[in-house]
Amino acid sequence: MRSIAFADFLIGLGILFMVEGILFAAAPEWMRKAMKSALATPDNVLRGVGLGSAVVGLFLVWLVRH
């Protein structure tokens, strides 16, 4: 039997794929530009944005769960 946390993880992963797929389908040129921009961005900036996004995501999950 799967735990609720694992089911929530799979739901979140599915939503991530759905949003990414919609962005690629609706605006492929914009996504190409975004990927080129990411390639040109220094590693420390990408790490900072990634860490910030993770913290915001964790806060949102905590907020919904409590």
mmCIF file of the N, C-alpha and C atoms, coordinates in Angstrom:
data_MODEL
# 
_entry.id   MODEL 
# 
loop_
_atom_site.group_PDB 
_atom_site.id 
_atom_site.type_symbol 
_atom_site.label_atom_id 
_atom_site.label_alt_id 
_atom_site.label_comp_id 
_atom_site.label_asym_id 
_atom_site.label_entity_id 
_atom_site.label_seq_id 
_atom_site.pdbx_PDB_ins_code 
_atom_site.Cartn_x 
_atom_site.Cartn_y 
_atom_site.Cartn_z 
_atom_site.occupancy 
_atom_site.B_iso_or_equiv 
_atom_site.pdbx_formal_charge 
_atom_site.auth_seq_id 
_atom_site.auth_comp_id 
_atom_site.auth_asym_id 
_atom_site.auth_atom_id 
_atom_site.pdbx_PDB_model_num 
ATOM 1   N N  . MET A 1 1  ? 0.836  -1.172 0.000   1.00 0.00 ? 1  MET A N  1 
ATOM 2   C CA . MET A 1 1  ? 0.000  0.000  0.000   1.00 0.00 ? 1  MET A CA 1 
ATOM 3   C C  . MET A 1 1  ? 0.891  1.249  0.000   1.00 0.00 ? 1  MET A C  1 
ATOM 4   N N  . ARG A 1 2  ? 0.572  2.183  -0.883  1.00 0.00 ? 2  ARG A N  1 
ATOM 5   C CA . ARG A 1 2  ? 1.355  3.410  -0.969  1.00 0.00 ? 2  ARG A CA 1 
ATOM 6   C C  . ARG A 1 2  ? 0.947  4.376  0.134   1.00 0.00 ? 2  ARG A C  1 
ATOM 7   N N  . SER A 1 3  ? 1.935  5.133  0.586   1.00 0.00 ? 3  SER A N  1 
ATOM 8   C CA . SER A 1 3  ? 1.633  6.127  1.611   1.00 0.00 ? 3  SER A CA 1 
ATOM 9   C C  . SER A 1 3  ? 1.023  7.367  0.966   1.00 0.00 ? 3  SER A C  1 
ATOM 10  N N  . ILE A 1 4  ? 0.376  8.164  1.797   1.00 0.00 ? 4  ILE A N  1 
ATOM 11  C CA . ILE A 1 4  ? -0.227 9.407  1.309   1.00 0.00 ? 4  ILE A CA 1 
ATOM 12  C C  . ILE A 1 4  ? 0.859  10.339 0.792   1.00 0.00 ? 4  ILE A C  1 
ATOM 13  N N  . ALA A 1 5  ? 1.992  10.381 1.481   1.00 0.00 ? 5  ALA A N  1 
ATOM 14  C CA . ALA A 1 5  ? 3.084  11.262 1.063   1.00 0.00 ? 5  ALA A CA 1 
ATOM 15  C C  . ALA A 1 5  ? 3.581  10.880 -0.324  1.00 0.00 ? 5  ALA A C  1 
ATOM 16  N N  . PHE A 1 6  ? 3.693  9.598  -0.609  1.00 0.00 ? 6  PHE A N  1 
ATOM 17  C CA . PHE A 1 6  ? 4.155  9.160  -1.923  1.00 0.00 ? 6  PHE A CA 1 
ATOM 18  C C  . PHE A 1 6  ? 3.119  9.492  -2.983  1.00 0.00 ? 6  PHE A C  1 
ATOM 19  N N  . ALA A 1 7  ? 1.854  9.329  -2.668  1.00 0.00 ? 7  ALA A N  1 
ATOM 20  C CA . ALA A 1 7  ? 0.796  9.685  -3.611  1.00 0.00 ? 7  ALA A CA 1 
ATOM 21  C C  . ALA A 1 7  ? 0.834  11.184 -3.897  1.00 0.00 ? 7  ALA A C  1 
ATOM 22  N N  . ASP A 1 8  ? 1.028  11.993 -2.867  1.00 0.00 ? 8  ASP A N  1 
ATOM 23  C CA . ASP A 1 8  ? 1.148  13.444 -3.058  1.00 0.00 ? 8  ASP A CA 1 
ATOM 24  C C  . ASP A 1 8  ? 2.358  13.787 -3.923  1.00 0.00 ? 8  ASP A C  1 
ATOM 25  N N  . PHE A 1 9  ? 3.451  13.084 -3.708  1.00 0.00 ? 9  PHE A N  1 
ATOM 26  C CA . PHE A 1 9  ? 4.646  13.296 -4.515  1.00 0.00 ? 9  PHE A CA 1 
ATOM 27  C C  . PHE A 1 9  ? 4.356  13.008 -5.983  1.00 0.00 ? 9  PHE A C  1 
ATOM 28  N N  . LEU A 1 10 ? 3.693  11.896 -6.250  1.00 0.00 ? 10 LEU A N  1 
ATOM 29  C CA . LEU A 1 10 ? 3.370  11.548 -7.635  1.00 0.00 ? 10 LEU A CA 1 
ATOM 30  C C  . LEU A 1 10 ? 2.399  12.554 -8.260  1.00 0.00 ? 10 LEU A C  1 
ATOM 31  N N  . ILE A 1 11 ? 1.456  13.049 -7.484  1.00 0.00 ? 11 ILE A N  1 
ATOM 32  C CA . ILE A 1 11 ? 0.538  14.078 -7.984  1.00 0.00 ? 11 ILE A CA 1 
ATOM 33  C C  . ILE A 1 11 ? 1.311  15.340 -8.334  1.00 0.00 ? 11 ILE A C  1 
ATOM 34  N N  . GLY A 1 12 ? 2.213  15.755 -7.447  1.00 0.00 ? 12 GLY A N  1 
ATOM 35  C CA . GLY A 1 12 ? 3.033  16.938 -7.711  1.00 0.00 ? 12 GLY A CA 1 
ATOM 36  C C  . GLY A 1 12 ? 3.902  16.769 -8.943  1.00 0.00 ? 12 GLY A C  1 
ATOM 37  N N  . LEU A 1 13 ? 4.482  15.593 -9.110  1.00 0.00 ? 13 LEU A N  1 
ATOM 38  C CA . LEU A 1 13 ? 5.301  15.303 -10.277 1.00 0.00 ? 13 LEU A CA 1 
ATOM 39  C C  . LEU A 1 13 ? 4.457  15.351 -11.554 1.00 0.00 ? 13 LEU A C  1 
ATOM 40  N N  . GLY A 1 14 ? 3.260  14.806 -11.472 1.00 0.00 ? 14 GLY A N  1 
ATOM 41  C CA . GLY A 1 14 ? 2.357  14.842 -12.618 1.00 0.00 ? 14 GLY A CA 1 
ATOM 42  C C  . GLY A 1 14 ? 1.979  16.265 -12.990 1.00 0.00 ? 14 GLY A C  1 
ATOM 43  N N  . ILE A 1 15 ? 1.720  17.102 -12.003 1.00 0.00 ? 15 ILE A N  1 
ATOM 44  C CA . ILE A 1 15 ? 1.392  18.507 -12.270 1.00 0.00 ? 15 ILE A CA 1 
ATOM 45  C C  . ILE A 1 15 ? 2.587  19.220 -12.899 1.00 0.00 ? 15 ILE A C  1 
ATOM 46  N N  . LEU A 1 16 ? 3.790  18.928 -12.402 1.00 0.00 ? 16 LEU A N  1 
ATOM 47  C CA . LEU A 1 16 ? 4.996  19.515 -12.978 1.00 0.00 ? 16 LEU A CA 1 
ATOM 48  C C  . LEU A 1 16 ? 5.117  19.163 -14.460 1.00 0.00 ? 16 LEU A C  1 
ATOM 49  N N  . PHE A 1 17 ? 4.956  17.887 -14.799 1.00 0.00 ? 17 PHE A N  1 
ATOM 50  C CA . PHE A 1 17 ? 5.028  17.465 -16.197 1.00 0.00 ? 17 PHE A CA 1 
ATOM 51  C C  . PHE A 1 17 ? 3.934  18.111 -17.040 1.00 0.00 ? 17 PHE A C  1 
ATOM 52  N N  . MET A 1 18 ? 2.753  18.247 -16.466 1.00 0.00 ? 18 MET A N  1 
ATOM 53  C CA . MET A 1 18 ? 1.631  18.847 -17.184 1.00 0.00 ? 18 MET A CA 1 
ATOM 54  C C  . MET A 1 18 ? 1.931  20.314 -17.509 1.00 0.00 ? 18 MET A C  1 
ATOM 55  N N  . VAL A 1 19 ? 2.392  21.077 -16.518 1.00 0.00 ? 19 VAL A N  1 
ATOM 56  C CA . VAL A 1 19 ? 2.689  22.490 -16.746 1.00 0.00 ? 19 VAL A CA 1 
ATOM 57  C C  . VAL A 1 19 ? 3.824  22.640 -17.758 1.00 0.00 ? 19 VAL A C  1 
ATOM 58  N N  . GLU A 1 20 ? 4.864  21.841 -17.617 1.00 0.00 ? 20 GLU A N  1 
ATOM 59  C CA . GLU A 1 20 ? 5.976  21.912 -18.555 1.00 0.00 ? 20 GLU A CA 1 
ATOM 60  C C  . GLU A 1 20 ? 5.526  21.559 -19.965 1.00 0.00 ? 20 GLU A C  1 
ATOM 61  N N  . GLY A 1 21 ? 4.710  20.542 -20.083 1.00 0.00 ? 21 GLY A N  1 
ATOM 62  C CA . GLY A 1 21 ? 4.204  20.151 -21.395 1.00 0.00 ? 21 GLY A CA 1 
ATOM 63  C C  . GLY A 1 21 ? 3.347  21.230 -22.033 1.00 0.00 ? 21 GLY A C  1 
ATOM 64  N N  . ILE A 1 22 ? 2.511  21.874 -21.225 1.00 0.00 ? 22 ILE A N  1 
ATOM 65  C CA . ILE A 1 22 ? 1.675  22.959 -21.746 1.00 0.00 ? 22 ILE A CA 1 
ATOM 66  C C  . ILE A 1 22 ? 2.547  24.119 -22.227 1.00 0.00 ? 22 ILE A C  1 
ATOM 67  N N  . LEU A 1 23 ? 3.587  24.443 -21.467 1.00 0.00 ? 23 LEU A N  1 
ATOM 68  C CA . LEU A 1 23 ? 4.476  25.528 -21.883 1.00 0.00 ? 23 LEU A CA 1 
ATOM 69  C C  . LEU A 1 23 ? 5.176  25.211 -23.204 1.00 0.00 ? 23 LEU A C  1 
ATOM 70  N N  . PHE A 1 24 ? 5.673  23.988 -23.354 1.00 0.00 ? 24 PHE A N  1 
ATOM 71  C CA . PHE A 1 24 ? 6.326  23.607 -24.606 1.00 0.00 ? 24 PHE A CA 1 
ATOM 72  C C  . PHE A 1 24 ? 5.335  23.583 -25.766 1.00 0.00 ? 24 PHE A C  1 
ATOM 73  N N  . ALA A 1 25 ? 4.109  23.149 -25.528 1.00 0.00 ? 25 ALA A N  1 
ATOM 74  C CA . ALA A 1 25 ? 3.107  23.091 -26.591 1.00 0.00 ? 25 ALA A CA 1 
ATOM 75  C C  . ALA A 1 25 ? 2.612  24.485 -26.977 1.00 0.00 ? 25 ALA A C  1 
ATOM 76  N N  . ALA A 1 26 ? 2.438  25.355 -25.989 1.00 0.00 ? 26 ALA A N  1 
ATOM 77  C CA . ALA A 1 26 ? 1.860  26.671 -26.259 1.00 0.00 ? 26 ALA A CA 1 
ATOM 78  C C  . ALA A 1 26 ? 2.885  27.692 -26.750 1.00 0.00 ? 26 ALA A C  1 
ATOM 79  N N  . ALA A 1 27 ? 4.108  27.602 -26.272 1.00 0.00 ? 27 ALA A N  1 
ATOM 80  C CA . ALA A 1 27 ? 5.118  28.620 -26.600 1.00 0.00 ? 27 ALA A CA 1 
ATOM 81  C C  . ALA A 1 27 ? 6.498  27.992 -26.773 1.00 0.00 ? 27 ALA A C  1 
ATOM 82  N N  . PRO A 1 28 ? 6.683  27.183 -27.818 1.00 0.00 ? 28 PRO A N  1 
ATOM 83  C CA . PRO A 1 28 ? 7.976  26.502 -27.979 1.00 0.00 ? 28 PRO A CA 1 
ATOM 84  C C  . PRO A 1 28 ? 9.149  27.465 -28.185 1.00 0.00 ? 28 PRO A C  1 
ATOM 85  N N  . GLU A 1 29 ? 8.922  28.553 -28.903 1.00 0.00 ? 29 GLU A N  1 
ATOM 86  C CA . GLU A 1 29 ? 10.013 29.503 -29.133 1.00 0.00 ? 29 GLU A CA 1 
ATOM 87  C C  . GLU A 1 29 ? 10.439 30.177 -27.829 1.00 0.00 ? 29 GLU A C  1 
ATOM 88  N N  . TRP A 1 30 ? 9.459  30.527 -27.004 1.00 0.00 ? 30 TRP A N  1 
ATOM 89  C CA . TRP A 1 30 ? 9.767  31.136 -25.714 1.00 0.00 ? 30 TRP A CA 1 
ATOM 90  C C  . TRP A 1 30 ? 10.548 30.156 -24.833 1.00 0.00 ? 30 TRP A C  1 
ATOM 91  N N  . MET A 1 31 ? 10.178 28.883 -24.884 1.00 0.00 ? 31 MET A N  1 
ATOM 92  C CA . MET A 1 31 ? 10.894 27.873 -24.083 1.00 0.00 ? 31 MET A CA 1 
ATOM 93  C C  . MET A 1 31 ? 12.327 27.708 -24.576 1.00 0.00 ? 31 MET A C  1 
ATOM 94  N N  . ARG A 1 32 ? 12.543 27.778 -25.896 1.00 0.00 ? 32 ARG A N  1 
ATOM 95  C CA . ARG A 1 32 ? 13.910 27.715 -26.426 1.00 0.00 ? 32 ARG A CA 1 
ATOM 96  C C  . ARG A 1 32 ? 14.745 28.883 -25.902 1.00 0.00 ? 32 ARG A C  1 
ATOM 97  N N  . LYS A 1 33 ? 14.150 30.076 -25.929 1.00 0.00 ? 33 LYS A N  1 
ATOM 98  C CA . LYS A 1 33 ? 14.862 31.256 -25.419 1.00 0.00 ? 33 LYS A CA 1 
ATOM 99  C C  . LYS A 1 33 ? 15.156 31.111 -23.932 1.00 0.00 ? 33 LYS A C  1 
ATOM 100 N N  . ALA A 1 34 ? 14.204 30.578 -23.177 1.00 0.00 ? 34 ALA A N  1 
ATOM 101 C CA . ALA A 1 34 ? 14.405 30.388 -21.743 1.00 0.00 ? 34 ALA A CA 1 
ATOM 102 C C  . ALA A 1 34 ? 15.542 29.398 -21.481 1.00 0.00 ? 34 ALA A C  1 
ATOM 103 N N  . MET A 1 35 ? 15.600 28.322 -22.271 1.00 0.00 ? 35 MET A N  1 
ATOM 104 C CA . MET A 1 35 ? 16.682 27.344 -22.089 1.00 0.00 ? 35 MET A CA 1 
ATOM 105 C C  . MET A 1 35 ? 18.032 27.936 -22.464 1.00 0.00 ? 35 MET A C  1 
ATOM 106 N N  . LYS A 1 36 ? 18.079 28.735 -23.544 1.00 0.00 ? 36 LYS A N  1 
ATOM 107 C CA . LYS A 1 36 ? 19.336 29.395 -23.915 1.00 0.00 ? 36 LYS A CA 1 
ATOM 108 C C  . LYS A 1 36 ? 19.775 30.358 -22.817 1.00 0.00 ? 36 LYS A C  1 
ATOM 109 N N  . SER A 1 37 ? 18.813 31.062 -22.243 1.00 0.00 ? 37 SER A N  1 
ATOM 110 C CA . SER A 1 37 ? 19.119 31.985 -21.151 1.00 0.00 ? 37 SER A CA 1 
ATOM 111 C C  . SER A 1 37 ? 19.668 31.227 -19.941 1.00 0.00 ? 37 SER A C  1 
ATOM 112 N N  . ALA A 1 38 ? 19.085 30.077 -19.648 1.00 0.00 ? 38 ALA A N  1 
ATOM 113 C CA . ALA A 1 38 ? 19.568 29.266 -18.522 1.00 0.00 ? 38 ALA A CA 1 
ATOM 114 C C  . ALA A 1 38 ? 20.996 28.786 -18.770 1.00 0.00 ? 38 ALA A C  1 
ATOM 115 N N  . LEU A 1 39 ? 21.307 28.433 -20.016 1.00 0.00 ? 39 LEU A N  1 
ATOM 116 C CA . LEU A 1 39 ? 22.667 27.992 -20.337 1.00 0.00 ? 39 LEU A CA 1 
ATOM 117 C C  . LEU A 1 39 ? 23.682 29.119 -20.139 1.00 0.00 ? 39 LEU A C  1 
ATOM 118 N N  . ALA A 1 40 ? 23.255 30.355 -20.362 1.00 0.00 ? 40 ALA A N  1 
ATOM 119 C CA . ALA A 1 40 ? 24.159 31.494 -20.237 1.00 0.00 ? 40 ALA A CA 1 
ATOM 120 C C  . ALA A 1 40 ? 24.236 32.027 -18.808 1.00 0.00 ? 40 ALA A C  1 
ATOM 121 N N  . THR A 1 41 ? 23.372 31.560 -17.921 1.00 0.00 ? 41 THR A N  1 
ATOM 122 C CA . THR A 1 41 ? 23.336 32.050 -16.544 1.00 0.00 ? 41 THR A CA 1 
ATOM 123 C C  . THR A 1 41 ? 24.393 31.330 -15.706 1.00 0.00 ? 41 THR A C  1 
ATOM 124 N N  . PRO A 1 42 ? 25.119 32.073 -14.878 1.00 0.00 ? 42 PRO A N  1 
ATOM 125 C CA . PRO A 1 42 ? 26.144 31.436 -14.026 1.00 0.00 ? 42 PRO A CA 1 
ATOM 126 C C  . PRO A 1 42 ? 25.534 30.406 -13.063 1.00 0.00 ? 42 PRO A C  1 
ATOM 127 N N  . ASP A 1 43 ? 26.331 29.410 -12.710 1.00 0.00 ? 43 ASP A N  1 
ATOM 128 C CA . ASP A 1 43 ? 25.873 28.330 -11.839 1.00 0.00 ? 43 ASP A CA 1 
ATOM 129 C C  . ASP A 1 43 ? 25.359 28.835 -10.492 1.00 0.00 ? 43 ASP A C  1 
ATOM 130 N N  . ASN A 1 44 ? 26.051 29.803 -9.901  1.00 0.00 ? 44 ASN A N  1 
ATOM 131 C CA . ASN A 1 44 ? 25.631 30.275 -8.577  1.00 0.00 ? 44 ASN A CA 1 
ATOM 132 C C  . ASN A 1 44 ? 24.248 30.928 -8.618  1.00 0.00 ? 44 ASN A C  1 
ATOM 133 N N  . VAL A 1 45 ? 23.909 31.595 -9.715  1.00 0.00 ? 45 VAL A N  1 
ATOM 134 C CA . VAL A 1 45 ? 22.580 32.203 -9.853  1.00 0.00 ? 45 VAL A CA 1 
ATOM 135 C C  . VAL A 1 45 ? 21.525 31.103 -10.003 1.00 0.00 ? 45 VAL A C  1 
ATOM 136 N N  . LEU A 1 46 ? 21.817 30.099 -10.823 1.00 0.00 ? 46 LEU A N  1 
ATOM 137 C CA . LEU A 1 46 ? 20.876 28.983 -10.994 1.00 0.00 ? 46 LEU A CA 1 
ATOM 138 C C  . LEU A 1 46 ? 20.660 28.253 -9.670  1.00 0.00 ? 46 LEU A C  1 
ATOM 139 N N  . ARG A 1 47 ? 21.735 28.046 -8.916  1.00 0.00 ? 47 ARG A N  1 
ATOM 140 C CA . ARG A 1 47 ? 21.604 27.388 -7.611  1.00 0.00 ? 47 ARG A CA 1 
ATOM 141 C C  . ARG A 1 47 ? 20.737 28.216 -6.666  1.00 0.00 ? 47 ARG A C  1 
ATOM 142 N N  . GLY A 1 48 ? 20.953 29.517 -6.653  1.00 0.00 ? 48 GLY A N  1 
ATOM 143 C CA . GLY A 1 48 ? 20.159 30.395 -5.795  1.00 0.00 ? 48 GLY A CA 1 
ATOM 144 C C  . GLY A 1 48 ? 18.683 30.375 -6.162  1.00 0.00 ? 48 GLY A C  1 
ATOM 145 N N  . VAL A 1 49 ? 18.394 30.451 -7.450  1.00 0.00 ? 49 VAL A N  1 
ATOM 146 C CA . VAL A 1 49 ? 16.997 30.401 -7.902  1.00 0.00 ? 49 VAL A CA 1 
ATOM 147 C C  . VAL A 1 49 ? 16.386 29.042 -7.581  1.00 0.00 ? 49 VAL A C  1 
ATOM 148 N N  . GLY A 1 50 ? 17.145 27.983 -7.799  1.00 0.00 ? 50 GLY A N  1 
ATOM 149 C CA . GLY A 1 50 ? 16.649 26.637 -7.490  1.00 0.00 ? 50 GLY A CA 1 
ATOM 150 C C  . GLY A 1 50 ? 16.373 26.453 -6.006  1.00 0.00 ? 50 GLY A C  1 
ATOM 151 N N  . LEU A 1 51 ? 17.285 26.923 -5.177  1.00 0.00 ? 51 LEU A N  1 
ATOM 152 C CA . LEU A 1 51 ? 17.090 26.817 -3.724  1.00 0.00 ? 51 LEU A CA 1 
ATOM 153 C C  . LEU A 1 51 ? 15.898 27.657 -3.280  1.00 0.00 ? 51 LEU A C  1 
ATOM 154 N N  . GLY A 1 52 ? 15.779 28.849 -3.830  1.00 0.00 ? 52 GLY A N  1 
ATOM 155 C CA . GLY A 1 52 ? 14.640 29.706 -3.501  1.00 0.00 ? 52 GLY A CA 1 
ATOM 156 C C  . GLY A 1 52 ? 13.322 29.066 -3.906  1.00 0.00 ? 52 GLY A C  1 
ATOM 157 N N  . SER A 1 53 ? 13.283 28.478 -5.083  1.00 0.00 ? 53 SER A N  1 
ATOM 158 C CA . SER A 1 53 ? 12.072 27.795 -5.544  1.00 0.00 ? 53 SER A CA 1 
ATOM 159 C C  . SER A 1 53 ? 11.731 26.614 -4.647  1.00 0.00 ? 53 SER A C  1 
ATOM 160 N N  . ALA A 1 54 ? 12.744 25.867 -4.244  1.00 0.00 ? 54 ALA A N  1 
ATOM 161 C CA . ALA A 1 54 ? 12.509 24.722 -3.366  1.00 0.00 ? 54 ALA A CA 1 
ATOM 162 C C  . ALA A 1 54 ? 11.938 25.172 -2.018  1.00 0.00 ? 54 ALA A C  1 
ATOM 163 N N  . VAL A 1 55 ? 12.466 26.247 -1.480  1.00 0.00 ? 55 VAL A N  1 
ATOM 164 C CA . VAL A 1 55 ? 11.978 26.761 -0.192  1.00 0.00 ? 55 VAL A CA 1 
ATOM 165 C C  . VAL A 1 55 ? 10.538 27.248 -0.324  1.00 0.00 ? 55 VAL A C  1 
ATOM 166 N N  . VAL A 1 56 ? 10.238 27.975 -1.387  1.00 0.00 ? 56 VAL A N  1 
ATOM 167 C CA . VAL A 1 56 ? 8.863  28.449 -1.603  1.00 0.00 ? 56 VAL A CA 1 
ATOM 168 C C  . VAL A 1 56 ? 7.919  27.262 -1.775  1.00 0.00 ? 56 VAL A C  1 
ATOM 169 N N  . GLY A 1 57 ? 8.335  26.263 -2.545  1.00 0.00 ? 57 GLY A N  1 
ATOM 170 C CA . GLY A 1 57 ? 7.513  25.069 -2.724  1.00 0.00 ? 57 GLY A CA 1 
ATOM 171 C C  . GLY A 1 57 ? 7.270  24.332 -1.420  1.00 0.00 ? 57 GLY A C  1 
ATOM 172 N N  . LEU A 1 58 ? 8.304  24.193 -0.612  1.00 0.00 ? 58 LEU A N  1 
ATOM 173 C CA . LEU A 1 58 ? 8.157  23.537 0.681   1.00 0.00 ? 58 LEU A CA 1 
ATOM 174 C C  . LEU A 1 58 ? 7.211  24.319 1.582   1.00 0.00 ? 58 LEU A C  1 
ATOM 175 N N  . PHE A 1 59 ? 7.321  25.638 1.569   1.00 0.00 ? 59 PHE A N  1 
ATOM 176 C CA . PHE A 1 59 ? 6.439  26.483 2.362   1.00 0.00 ? 59 PHE A CA 1 
ATOM 177 C C  . PHE A 1 59 ? 4.982  26.330 1.908   1.00 0.00 ? 59 PHE A C  1 
ATOM 178 N N  . LEU A 1 60 ? 4.763  26.295 0.599   1.00 0.00 ? 60 LEU A N  1 
ATOM 179 C CA . LEU A 1 60 ? 3.397  26.121 0.087   1.00 0.00 ? 60 LEU A CA 1 
ATOM 180 C C  . LEU A 1 60 ? 2.804  24.778 0.503   1.00 0.00 ? 60 LEU A C  1 
ATOM 181 N N  . VAL A 1 61 ? 3.614  23.729 0.424   1.00 0.00 ? 61 VAL A N  1 
ATOM 182 C CA . VAL A 1 61 ? 3.132  22.408 0.855   1.00 0.00 ? 61 VAL A CA 1 
ATOM 183 C C  . VAL A 1 61 ? 2.812  22.438 2.345   1.00 0.00 ? 61 VAL A C  1 
ATOM 184 N N  . TRP A 1 62 ? 3.699  23.035 3.141   1.00 0.00 ? 62 TRP A N  1 
ATOM 185 C CA . TRP A 1 62 ? 3.460  23.125 4.589   1.00 0.00 ? 62 TRP A CA 1 
ATOM 186 C C  . TRP A 1 62 ? 2.190  23.917 4.864   1.00 0.00 ? 62 TRP A C  1 
ATOM 187 N N  . LEU A 1 63 ? 2.006  25.027 4.151   1.00 0.00 ? 63 LEU A N  1 
ATOM 188 C CA . LEU A 1 63 ? 0.842  25.887 4.337   1.00 0.00 ? 63 LEU A CA 1 
ATOM 189 C C  . LEU A 1 63 ? -0.452 25.144 4.033   1.00 0.00 ? 63 LEU A C  1 
ATOM 190 N N  . VAL A 1 64 ? -0.460 24.365 2.969   1.00 0.00 ? 64 VAL A N  1 
ATOM 191 C CA . VAL A 1 64 ? -1.656 23.612 2.591   1.00 0.00 ? 64 VAL A CA 1 
ATOM 192 C C  . VAL A 1 64 ? -1.931 22.492 3.580   1.00 0.00 ? 64 VAL A C  1 
ATOM 193 N N  . ARG A 1 65 ? -0.884 21.869 4.071   1.00 0.00 ? 65 ARG A N  1 
ATOM 194 C CA . ARG A 1 65 ? -1.043 20.714 4.962   1.00 0.00 ? 65 ARG A CA 1 
ATOM 195 C C  . ARG A 1 65 ? -1.389 21.100 6.394   1.00 0.00 ? 65 ARG A C  1 
ATOM 196 N N  . HIS A 1 66 ? -1.127 22.330 6.793   1.00 0.00 ? 66 HIS A N  1 
ATOM 197 C CA . HIS A 1 66 ? -1.375 22.724 8.188   1.00 0.00 ? 66 HIS A CA 1 
ATOM 198 C C  . HIS A 1 66 ? -2.395 23.804 8.294   1.00 0.00 ? 66 HIS A C  1 
# 
